[in-house]
Amino acid sequence: MTLDAAGRSTFLATAIESVRRAGHLQREAFGGSFRIDKKGAFDLVTEVDVAAERMIRALIAERHPTHGVLGEELGGPSTPSAAIWMCDPIDGTTNFAHGLPVFCSSIALELDGELEVGAVYDPMRDELFTASRGDGAFLNGKRLSVSRTTTLMDALLVTGFPYSMQPKLEEMVALFARFLSASHAVRRLGSAALDLCYVAAGRFDGFWEEGLNAWDIAAGVLLVREAGGLVTDLAGAPLDLRSGRILATNDLLHEQMARLIAAHRQSSPPA
């Protein structure tokens, strides 16, 4: 599918409206009483997650009826198709459910395997991150650029520990410790989408994680790329959105972080 500037703008408008509407639902419900269920031993889902995703799906069906949707709560196609929206109605559900104001809504459009537009909205800070392929990345309309940090020891990094990775927790904590000793500091926010937005904005210098889903990272990946950063898998190879393994940096630190990850894996005993 060939996409011109006007088409990309139309799709970005849908992405922005989707996350803003979802953010309104989040802000209205935050701190109040709502139903919370579990999707397994640890992973939470609230009635707000489901309501937000249903709203997003309805909006896309109305505006782009031939497009597919891959969402965290209601599923959808798991392989690339001509046009697919990848959405996470609340990225950071655990934070949201516990009253911690660090969460967002995230959505991106993939056309023929290429990310075209993305939007992430943090309703508690009223921060709207947007990106269009080839047109740059923005925060509330202001162009974003990744940091210029060149050495790992000066870098502020971020990561996460998805619930799906519990069997590998010891190995992941060991890698966290390596980065903690090799960098200025490491943070864990609990929202991969915001982690990537903050790399794009230069707030963080690098991010690594595994066990993620395409809807967690699609919009953030486009934001980092359009802000001048580099995104690959953990080994520095081209990223597969559906692999769940990601390394995103300001580009200047990419080789250093990839080398540390490789050294850790070589020294770790097989699982």
Beta strands, then each sheet from edge to edge (+ up, - down):
strand 1: 36-38
strand 2: 44-46
strand 3: 68-71
strand 4: 83-91
strand 5: 104-111
strand 6: 114-122
strand 7: 127-132
strand 8: 136-139
strand 9: 142-143
strand 10: 156-159
strand 11: 185-187
strand 12: 206-209
strand 13: 230-232
strand 14: 246-249
sheet 1: 1+ 2-
sheet 2: 3+ 4+ 5- 6+ 7- 8+ 9-
sheet 3: 11+ 10+ 12+ 14- 13+
end
